[in-house]
Amino acid sequence: MSSASPLITWLDPQPLPDERPPRLPNPFDDVAPHALAQRCARVVMADLGTGFIAPGLPTSVLARAEGGKMFGVLVVHDEAGRVGFLRAVSGQVERIHQVPGYVPPVFDVALREAVEPQAEVVVKHFTARVEAARGEPALHAARAALAGVEAKHAQLRDELRAKHAANKQARKAARVGTTDPRDLHALDQLSRADDAERRGHEGAAREARARAQEVLAPLERRLAALERLRRLISRESLRRIWDSYVLTSFAGQATTLRALFPQGDPPSGAADCAAPKLLDAARRVGVTPVALAEFWWGAAPPGGARVEGMFFPACKEKCGPVLPFLLQGLDVAARQTWKPRAVREDELKVVHEDARFVVLEKPAGLLSVPARDETVTDCLVARVQQRFPHATGPLAVHRLDLDTSGLLLVALDDEMYRLLQAQFLSREVHKRYVAVLEGALRGDEGVIELPMRVDLEQRPRQVVDFEHGKPATTRWRVLAREGTRTRVAFFPLTGRTHQLRVHAAHPQGLGTPIVGDRLYGSAAERLMLHAEVLSFRHPVTGADVRVVSAAPF
């Protein structure tokens, strides 16, 4: 390839010098991509909006249950300073590695095509052998026989325990009524008889179990050996595929994919993301990277946390070791992390005050508690400590997301903190949120139950996970329909991180992100989510406390 490659889309009009970044922005930035990269990404989004990824390849393939794809653009300039961009799609589309108009994969295509089909055949062969061994009638019969032995002897053991316990109680009563040595000796003999009967049962159980295991053991060993062999062959096949990836940096250094993951095997899909493809193609073409943007297109994945047209930083799990190597030789800016806005002191208002607790109206953009990032020191708790220097304890009885505004309850001493939090734990506290959603909802009210956990690859995002997630339940009701948007009330019955945001955006929830949601929708001036009502019982007087704060949007 050369800078005259048809894979480069040259910009017209060309950007002005001050529209280009002075240094290549870091691909791991968790702030929005550079405006020039966004401009180029919008061109690709417009092309995808026509219904086709490439001629003959419709975008409908991205609407399936497994979800869409991450796409990317890399703004580049040639030796003459002319600016254009390359486009990429992560992984394969319909088992196609090289999508027309998009940059090729990083790996050696000829080597991969020579290795992968043969490896696939061998792995499938051993998978079939494993499945056949698992379904072997003799194996199932032997397992059933062992289970039958265990069940039979477990029942006999329970019966003997009950019988011997009754015998013991009877002997105990008999001993109270006699001092005759002959009677006592007879009772001792009865006790020994029970012990002998128990030992006899245990011995018989061991012998029966051993006979059943003698039949089962060789069948289990054969299955385990086949599974081990399949794992070894599968891993060796993967290694041959990984070795088809030879990565070269802009500094001219080369390495293998496996060498970049010295602690273990590369994760599935490593170096197949859009960013590595784009950087590798730019080096081969002979153009210089200027800015990068990656975005999601198509249906959300099963866990959610992806919305069509939403920008994302490069993933740390797969690209963490790969991109820094490829970028060697380029002037790359330091990673930028998202910082909350500066919140004025008068924006944090006390809306209800008691001698031992206060209810504050937290503005959007202020953390509830100190951040893990030690460079961010401002938070509601820190401000409460300044306003109420006599306050002790953890203070914040619950939390609101950084981007969420509204009512937050703060205890001013340890005992009040425990009393108030006990009401949260027993779900005696009632909260109502108001939100504006990006789209129109069909129904008027309902309940969402979607378990959640943190997205390990994209913290602090949360995903829906029916296997490992924690239960999360939200009741909702439409308040008004405002053009293409919907104003709703949320009543969270659990308190998971980002619960309302995920339940709003996820396809199995409301399928409509909250306006301004930079994590699960599209960024705007603010997230339109506000905690407007907080009701609880006064821990000392028992009186009902209800505080209301009108939404500022």
N, C-alpha and C positions, 0 to 999 in steps of 0.2 A: 504494500500500500504506500501511497505518497500523499502529500498535502493536497493533491488534486483528486483524492479519493472521493467517489460518489457517496461515501458514508458521512461526509461532512456537509452539514447544512450551513451555508454562509449567510450571515445576517445582512438584511437590507431593510432599513438603513443600518450602517455600521454604528456601533455605540461610540459615544464621545469618550475621550480619555478619562474624564472624571466619573464615567459610568462603569469603569472597570475597577476591580479591587486592586490595591497596591501589591498585595501578596495573595497567594492561593489560600482561600479560607480552609480551615481544618475540616475534613469530612466528618469528624466526630462532633462538630458543634451541635449543641442542642438548642440553638437559636435558629430562626428562619434562614434559609439559604440566601446568598447574595441576590440582590434584585435582578442582576443580569442573568444569573442561573435560573431564577424564577421565570424571567421573560422567555427563555428558551424552553423551559419545561411547559409553559402554556402553549407553545407551538405543538409540542408532542401531544399534550392533552386534547388540543383541538383536533389533531389527526385521529386520536383514539375516539373522540366524540363522533366521528363519521361512521363508527360501527366496525372499523377494521384496524387490526394491529399492523397488518401488512396485506398486500393484495391476496385474496383468497383465504385469509386468516381472520375470521370475525372476532370481535371483542366478546361475543356471547360465550366463548370458551372460558372467559374470566368470571362468568356469573354462576359457576357451579358451586356446590356445597363446600368444596375444599377452599374456596376463596380465590381472590385475584392474584395479582403479581406486583412486585416492586419494579418500577421503571426508573431510569436515570438519564440525566443529560450531563455532559461535560463540556463547558465552554472552553474553547481553545483559540490560540492564534498561531498563524504561520510565521515564517521568517520575515515576511513583509509587514507583519502587524495586522493582517486581515483576521477578523474574528468570526468564528462559526461555532458549531457544536456537534458533538457525536451523541447518539442515543443508544440505550441498552435496555434489555429486559433481563431480570434475574432468572437463572435456571433455564429450563426448557419450556417451550410452549407447544403443546400437543406433540411431545417427544421430538421437537425440532430444536437442535442446538443453534443453528445459524438461521435466524429470522431475517428475511430480506429487508434491507434498509437499516438494520441494527448491527452493532459491532459483533464480531465473532467471539466465541468463548476463549478463555485463556489457555486451555489445554491444547495439546497437539491433536488435531482432529483425526488425522490418519492413524496415529497410534491408538487413540481412544476407540476408533471404529474397528481396529484390528483386535483389541483386547476385550472390549465390553461385551460383544455378542457371545464370544466363547465363554467368558466368565459367567454370563447370565445363564447360559445353557448348563454349565457345570453346577452352579448354585441351585438352579431349579431341579436338576436331577437329584441332588442330595436332599433338597427340601422334600421332594416327592418320596424319597426313601424314608426320611424321618416321619412324614405323615403316615406312610404305610405301616411303619413300626409302631406308631402311636395307636393306630387302629387295629393292630393285630388281635384277633379274637382270644388267642392264648394269653396275651398280656392282660386283657380285660377280665378274663376268667380267673387268672391268678390273683389280680388285685381284688376282685370280688370275693374270692375264697378267703384271702387274708382279712378283708373287712368283716366277713361273716364270722371268722374265728374271734376277732376282737370284740364284735358285738355280742356273740354268744357268751364269752367269758366275762365281759363287762356286766351282763345281766346276772350271771351266776354269782359274780363277786358282790353285786349289790344285794342279791337275795341272801347270801351268806352273812354279809355285814348286818343286815336287819335281823336275821335269825340269831346270830351270835350276840348281838346287843340285847335281844330279849332274854336269851339264856343267861347273860351276865347279870341282868336285873333280877332274874329269878333266883340265881345263886346268892346274890347279895341279900335278898330278903330271907332266904333259907338260913344263911349264916347268922342272921340276927336272932333267929328262933332256936338255935341249938348250940351246945358246947361239947357235944359228943365227938370225940376224936374220929370215930368211924364215919360219922356224917360229914365232918369237915374234910376228911380224906376223900370221900366220895365226890364231894363238890369240887375238890382240886382236880380229881380225875376227869370230871366233866369239862372243866376249863381246859385241861390238856387235850381232851378230845376235840374241842372246838379249834384249838391251835393246829392240831394235826389235820383236821379237815380243811382249814384255810391253806396250810402248806401244800396239802395234796392238790387242791384246786389250782394254786399258783404253779405247781410243777406241771400239771396237766396242760395248763394254759401255755406255759413256755414250750412244751413239746409240740403242741398243736401249731403254735405260732412259728416255730422253727421249721416244721414240715411245710407249712404254707409259704414261708419265705424261701425255702430251698427251691421251690418251683418258680417263684416270682423273681428271685435275684438275677439269674442269667438273662431273663427277658429285659429287666430294667437296665442291666449292664450293657446289653446290646443297644438299647435305645439311647442311653447316655453316651455311648461311644459314637453312634451316628450323629448325635447332636453336636458333640465335640468336634467331630470331623467336619460337619457342615460349617461350624463357626470358624474353624481354621481356614477352610477353603474360601469362605466368604471374605474373611479378613485378607487373605492373600490376594483375592481378586480385587478387593478395594485398594490394596497397596499398589497393584499394577496399574489401576486406574489413576490413583493419586500421582504416580510417577509420570503420568502423561502431562502433568502440570509443571512446566518449567517457567519460573517467574523471573523477570529481569527488571531491575530498578532503572530509574532515570539516570542513575549514576553509572549504569553499565554492569552492575553486579548481578549474578544469576544464582538462583537457589531452587530447591524443590519445595513443593507444598508441605511435605512431611517434615522438612527441616525447620519450618516456621512454627511447628507445634511439637517441640521437644518433649513436653510432658505427657503426650499421648497422641492417639490418632486424631487427624483433623475432623472437626464436626461435619456432619452431612451437609453438602452444599457450600463448603468453604471454597472461596475463589470463584464461585458461580454467581455471586451477587452482581448487581449492576456496576457498582463502583470499581471493583478490580478489573472487570471487563473494559470499562471506559479508559482507565489509566493505561492498561496494557495496550489497547488499540491506539491511544494517543502517542505512546512511545514508538510503536511500529510505524505509524503514519509520519511521524517526525514533526508533530505540532506540540505546542506548550500548553499545559492545562492552566486555566484562568479561574474557573469556579465550577463547583459540582452541586447538583441537586438530585435527590432521590424522592420519589413519590409513589403512593399506592394507587392502583387502578383495578377496578372490578369489585366483586362481592367481598364483604368482610370475611376474614378467616373464622373458623368456629369459635375461637376465643374472643372475637371482637377486637377492639383497640386499633382498627384500621378503617379509615373512611376514604372513599374515592377522592383523589385529588389532594390528599393530605401529604405534606412533606415530612420526611423522617431523616435523622442522622444515620450514618453508617452503623451497622450492628457491631457490637463489641465482641460477641462470641465467635463469629465467623471471620469478620474483617479486622478484628483487633490486631492480630499479628501480621496480616497480609498487607494492609494499606500502608502502614509506616515503612515497610520494606520497599514497596513499589514507589513511594514518594521520595525516597532518598535521591538527592541530587536536585530537588526543587526547593524553592523558598516558600515554606508552608507556615502560615500564621499559627500562633498558639491557640489551643482549643478554647472556644468561648462557651461558657455555661450561662444558662438563662438566669437572670437576676430579677427579683421582684422590684416593682416600682417603689420609689420613695413615698412613704405615707406620712402626711402631715399629722402633727400631734392632735389637732382639733378634729381630725376625721374619726378618731376612736372615742365614741361617746358612751357615757354611762346612762342607761335608760331605766334602770331599777337598782336601788341601793338599799341594802340591809346592813345591820351592824356587823354581820358575819359573812355576807356574800353580796356580790354585785352581778348584774346582768349588763354586759357591754354589747354595743353594736360594732362588730368588727368590719372594717372596710375591706373590699377586695384588694388583694395584693399584699396583705399583712399576714405573716405566719402566725399560727396560734401558739406554738411552742418553739423553742430554739431549733435551728436547722442543724442537720449533720454537717453541712458545709460551714466550717468555722468562720469563713469570711463574711457570712450573713449573720449579723448579731441582732438585728431588729426583729421583734416579735411581740405579740400581745402580752405574754407573760412578763417579758422584760419591762414593758411599759406599766403594767399593773404594779410591779415591784417598786417602780419609781413613784407612782401615784399613791400607793398604800404601803409605806415603808414598814408598817407594823405587821403586814401579812406574812403568814408562814405556810409551809406545805407546798404541794405540787401546783396549787392555785387553779389551773384550768381543769374543770370537772369533765369536759368533753372537748372535742376539737371541730374546727371547720377547715375545709381545704383552703390552701393559700388563695386560690382564685375566687372562693365563695365569700360573700358578705353576709352579715346578719347577726342574730343573737347568739351570744356565747356566755355560759354561766361560769363564774369564777368564785371559788371559796376563799375566804380570807384566813382560815386556820385549819389545822390538820383534822380536827374532829368534824368540822362542817364539811370538809372535803369527803371524808369517808361516808358521812350520812347522805350527802347529795349523790355521790357516785353509786351508792347502794340502790338508789331509786333508778338510776340509768341501767344498772345491771339487772334489776327486776322488771325493767320496761314499764315503770310507772311514769316516766317523763314522756310527754307528748310533744312532738316537734312537727311543724308544718313549714315546708319550703315552697317558694314560688319560683317558677322558671319559665323562660320563653324558649320554645323549641324551633329548630330551623324549618320544619315542615308542618304539614297538616295531618292531624291524627284522625283515624277512622272512628274509633270508639270514643266514649265519654268518660269512662272510668274503668279501673281494673286493678289487678295485683300482679306484680312481677316477682318471680322467684328464680334468680340466676346466681348460683354459687360463684365466688370470685377468689382470685389469688393474684399476687403481684406478677407482672410480666418480667421474667428473669432477664430477658434480652433488652428490654426497653424500660427500665425503672424511670420514673415512679408509676408508669402506666399499669393498670390492672386489666386482667383478662378473665373471661368466664371459663370455668373449668369444672365440669360435672364430676370429675373423678377426685381431684385434689383441692378444689375450692372450698371456702367456708360458706355456710348458708347466708344468703342475703335476700331480704324481702322488702319490697316497696309497694305501698298503695298509692294510686294516682287518680286524679280527677281533672277533667278539662274545666278551666275557668272561662276562657274566651278564645275565639278564633279570630286572629288579626291578619287578614290577607293570607299570605302563604305560610304564616307562622301560627303557633299555638301556645297560649299561656296555660300552664298547668300548675296544680298544687301537688306536691309530693309529701307523702307521710312515711318516712323510713321506719320500718319495724326492727331493723338491725342497723348497726353502725359501721359498715365496712368502708375502708378508704375508697373514695371516688365512687361510692355505691350509686348515687343518683345519676352521675354522669355516665357511668357504664350502662346502667339500666335504661337510660334514655337512648343512648347511641346504638346499643347492640341490636342486631336484627331480630333476636328472640325477645327483646324488650319492646321499646317503643319504636326502634329503628330510625330515630330522628335525634341527632345530637342537639345539645343545648347551644344556643347562640353564643358565639365567642369561646367555645371550648377548644383550646389550643392542643389538648391531648387526644381528644376523641372526635373532633370535628374540625372547624376552621377558626383560626384566631381572629379576634376582633378587639375593639377597645377594652372590653371586659367580658367576663363570663356572666351570663344572665341567669344566675342562680343565687337566691337570697333566703336565708333562714328568717322567716317573718313572724312565727309564733312559737313560744316556748312556755309549756305549762308543767308545773310540778307542785309538790306538797311542801310547805315550809317544815323543815325537819324539827323545829322546836314548838311552834304554835299549832301545827297541823292544818293551818289555813291553806287554801288553794292559791297559788301564785300563777298568774297568767300575764305574760309580757308580749307586746305586739310591736313590730317594727315594719313599717310599710316598705315595700321594695323600691329601690331608687331608680328602677327602669320601667 
